[in-house]
Amino acid sequence: MTTETKKEMRTIWYFVGWMLLVVGVIIFLTGIYYLISPARPETVLQNLHPDIWWGAIMLVVGILFLFFDNKMTQKNLRQNG
Amino acid sequence: MEEIGLTFIDWLIILIYFVFVLGIGFYLKRYTENDEDFFLAGRKNSSWVAGLAFLSANLGALELLGMTGNTFKYGMYVAHFYWIGAIPAMLFLAIYMMPFYYSSRIKSIPGYLKLRFDEKTRVLNGIAFAFMTVLVSGINLYAMALVLHTFLGWNWDVSMWASAATVAVYVTLSGLMSAIFTEIIQFFLIWFGLFLVTVLGIVEIGSLQEIFNRIPEAYSSLWSTSTDPSENGMMVTWAGIVLGLGFVLSFGYWTTDFLVVQRAFSAKDLRSARMAPVIASFFKMALPFIVIIGGLIALVLSQDANSGFALLRDGDKINYDSALPMLIARYYPTGLVGLGVTALLAGFMAGQAGNISAFNTVWTYDIYHSVIKRDASSAHLLWMGRVATVGGILLSVVTAYWAKSMPTIMDYMQAIFSWVNAPLFATMLLGMFVRWITPNGAFWGLLAGMGSSFGMFLAVKFDWIDKSLITMSEVASDMAANFWRAWWAWLICFVLTIVISLFTKKRSEKELVGLVKGLTEETVGKPVPLMKKPEFWGIISLVILVVLNVYFW
């Protein structure tokens, strides 16, 4: 979607960024909680702590989406005066 | 069976997804001012947005579960659906067909049939497509409730009505625009929610090579066992794959099914519209790394008695669709389970939204505006689009309850596509590339193609004829029969359209300018660098396709 419309509609990348960021933070923090909590549910390969690093990856990707979307929005605003 | 347990955190992630999609619907409503905004998202999308939506409209959860289960059952042959069964058709659409579609400024595929042929061909296809879309949408809704009930223990009625109501709200508010937004969110949720299964599966087994070492050759090869159908799990020959799946079914779906093509129509210019399927082709080729590898991981684990992994059983029958949910339950801790379930839920709902946004467009433009109210204003069409959305959703719910009372309907999903899309591809191909094809030739050819496909289906189903008559082989699975039926329906439509056109009145060449190859000036836009040309990326995509096929031969 474009930000060039008269009402400056948010792009889809903005929403994707927030979605990944919010969900990533929740998964990452849950992973950290279970790292220190003894009552962790049993799953295969849980010793690799996939929730921590996968949540962190989602979080970083979400931030990148928001950063580049913001950059593009500013650029378009400058171009449109 | 033991259900996958959800904790508060998992429910929170699911809730956040619902808040996002509903919020997007309300946010986008203020940008939906006329019928073009509602039905074609204002034609202002970039190639990336149109491309990801193009792919995501096809990427339903039913497909993810079904194809992972099919891989467990048939092995690597399922990858044909993602490679030869998709990529050539997507590239053909981008390079050769999109210029006619986009430049004629049509709003739907039946709209092209009206311009190229006549009103009756448009209405025939419009009705067939609307019927097929509601049927598929209802079956998807039923399948979603079945999955949620089986794996999570959710109530049938609540699951169906809650998801149908959510889709109805956001599609009614802003039409295709919100459908596309949610499809792209679904795309990322599916990759982040399900790709980790593959990663952890490979880590547990040791390596990708180890997975292939542990399965029989019939399951690990793409082509080397295709000369004799009894040697591969799908019981199909290379000819059935190439003609039925690779040519007719694939081209019929990817180049003429309005559900996916509508996303490319929403692009801001012709170059973006052509780039959309090319971009989608790269991600389509990557999907086997979730579904195919996931299915093979499930197969390897189930063969290892020490792994403790097994698919669910419904009585004596193995529930193949349980492969992906069982892997999620095996590897995902709290939080990630919520993400995996949300990915499946998003896949179901985005698929529902895709079907409904295509249905409301075809109903409004090709049936209502074309037959019932020809003088409707833009504001009236916008209103009708919203009414059609609610009506379409209600019809889907009714269909879902019907499917629930007759579960075998699920087995006929592939067959439905061969009734409508396979003959339509013959009509489109001839219409776009042969100038002397006539309106009567197209109409009667299409009708005969659809009728013959349905007739063959009934004849085999009720044993009026032997299946081998269609599949030309004593050994053939239902999947192989689908491939061959699509091929024959296409051929019947193709030949009849030509023969009838030889004896019926042609349209003047003046009327066909812009619609037929040879009568259309090549669109020369402003020169773009090589790296921005659809043809360049199309060739890269083809090279990757060839490499994948040779590597997994």
Chai-1 contact restraints between the chains, C-beta under 6 A:
chainA,res_idxA,chainB,res_idxB,connection_type,confidence,min_distance_angstrom,max_distance_angstrom,comment,restraint_id
A,M1,B,V49,contact,1.0,0.0,6.0,A-B,restraint_1
A,T2,B,K44,contact,1.0,0.0,6.0,A-B,restraint_2
A,M9,B,Y31,contact,1.0,0.0,6.0,A-B,restraint_3
A,I12,B,V49,contact,1.0,0.0,6.0,A-B,restraint_4
A,I12,B,F181,contact,1.0,0.0,6.0,A-B,restraint_5
A,I12,B,I184,contact,1.0,0.0,6.0,A-B,restraint_6
A,V16,B,I185,contact,1.0,0.0,6.0,A-B,restraint_7
A,V16,B,F188,contact,1.0,0.0,6.0,A-B,restraint_8
A,M19,B,F20,contact,1.0,0.0,6.0,A-B,restraint_9
A,M19,B,I185,contact,1.0,0.0,6.0,A-B,restraint_10
A,V22,B,I16,contact,1.0,0.0,6.0,A-B,restraint_11
A,V23,B,I13,contact,1.0,0.0,6.0,A-B,restraint_12
A,I27,B,G335,contact,1.0,0.0,6.0,A-B,restraint_13
A,T30,B,I9,contact,1.0,0.0,6.0,A-B,restraint_14
A,T30,B,T334,contact,1.0,0.0,6.0,A-B,restraint_15
A,T30,B,G335,contact,1.0,0.0,6.0,A-B,restraint_16
A,T43,B,Y331,contact,1.0,0.0,6.0,A-B,restraint_17
A,T43,B,P333,contact,1.0,0.0,6.0,A-B,restraint_18
A,V44,B,R330,contact,1.0,0.0,6.0,A-B,restraint_19
A,V44,B,Y331,contact,1.0,0.0,6.0,A-B,restraint_20
A,L45,B,L200,contact,1.0,0.0,6.0,A-B,restraint_21
A,D51,B,P333,contact,1.0,0.0,6.0,A-B,restraint_22
A,D51,B,G335,contact,1.0,0.0,6.0,A-B,restraint_23
A,D51,B,L336,contact,1.0,0.0,6.0,A-B,restraint_24
A,W54,B,L196,contact,1.0,0.0,6.0,A-B,restraint_25
A,M58,B,F192,contact,1.0,0.0,6.0,A-B,restraint_26
